[in-house]
Amino acid sequence: MIKTDSVFAPSMSATEYSDRNHARNPRFMGSSSGTPARTPFPDCLVHEAGTGFILGGTFGSAFHFLGGLRNSPAGHRLAGGAQAVGANAPRLAGSATGFFVLFSAVENAALYARGKDDPWNTIVASAGANGLRSMRRGARAACRSALVGAAIWGFFEAVAIGLHHPLPPP
């Protein structure tokens, strides 16, 4: 007897099997297109920490390598670039990790408080993350940093919306 739950069930097509498994998988809940839905809260922090570390390490390495090349004396440029990467890239990777985790935590707090997933959550997250990172410099600097973060992220969201929903021709 062949179990209908099996991968090799003859009565079930590959699409039906995929749809059935997507319906049970929490990563795909709420998504009919087969693209993953939002990662649940505690797991997204780990994901964002890894993403921040990789991006910060990658771009930090490139930035500091070029700076080390430029600031080293002739004949020692390659060694100076490598030394600059070793000295500065891990610090930048850690800083980016902290920002990404803080951004994700504020974004999920906004999502759960508002009950909907829209661009305002990321704008609030950018403002919150930038403001919280600047708190040690005082309330005025934190407010200024939060406003700058919200303005920059608002611009990114407006561009993204404009690219996905262009204006109709005149």
Rosetta blueprint (number, residue, H / E / L):
1 M L
2 I L
3 K L
4 T L
5 D L
6 S L
7 V L
8 F L
9 A L
10 P L
11 S L
12 M L
13 S L
14 A H
15 T H
16 E H
17 Y H
18 S H
19 D H
20 R H
21 N H
22 H H
23 A H
24 R H
25 N L
26 P H
27 R H
28 F H
29 M L
30 G L
31 S L
32 S L
33 S L
34 G L
35 T L
36 P L
37 A L
38 R L
39 T L
40 P L
41 F H
42 P H
43 D H
44 C H
45 L H
46 V H
47 H H
48 E H
49 A H
50 G H
51 T H
52 G H
53 F H
54 I H
55 L H
56 G H
57 G H
58 T H
59 F H
60 G H
61 S H
62 A H
63 F H
64 H H
65 F H
66 L H
67 G H
68 G H
69 L H
70 R H
71 N H
72 S L
73 P L
74 A L
75 G L
76 H L
77 R H
78 L H
79 A H
80 G H
81 G H
82 A H
83 Q H
84 A H
85 V H
86 G H
87 A H
88 N H
89 A H
90 P H
91 R H
92 L H
93 A H
94 G H
95 S H
96 A H
97 T H
98 G H
99 F H
100 F H
101 V H
102 L H
103 F H
104 S H
105 A H
106 V H
107 E H
108 N H
109 A H
110 A H
111 L H
112 Y H
113 A H
114 R H
115 G L
116 K L
117 D L
118 D L
119 P H
120 W H
121 N H
122 T H
123 I H
124 V H
125 A H
126 S H
127 A H
128 G H
129 A H
130 N H
131 G H
132 L H
133 R H
134 S L
135 M H
136 R H
137 R H
138 G L
139 A H
140 R H
141 A H
142 A H
143 C H
144 R H
145 S H
146 A H
147 L H
148 V H
149 G H
150 A H
151 A H
152 I H
153 W H
154 G H
155 F H
156 F H
157 E H
158 A H
159 V H
160 A H
161 I H
162 G H
163 L H
164 H H
165 H L
166 P L
167 L L
168 P L
169 P L
170 P L
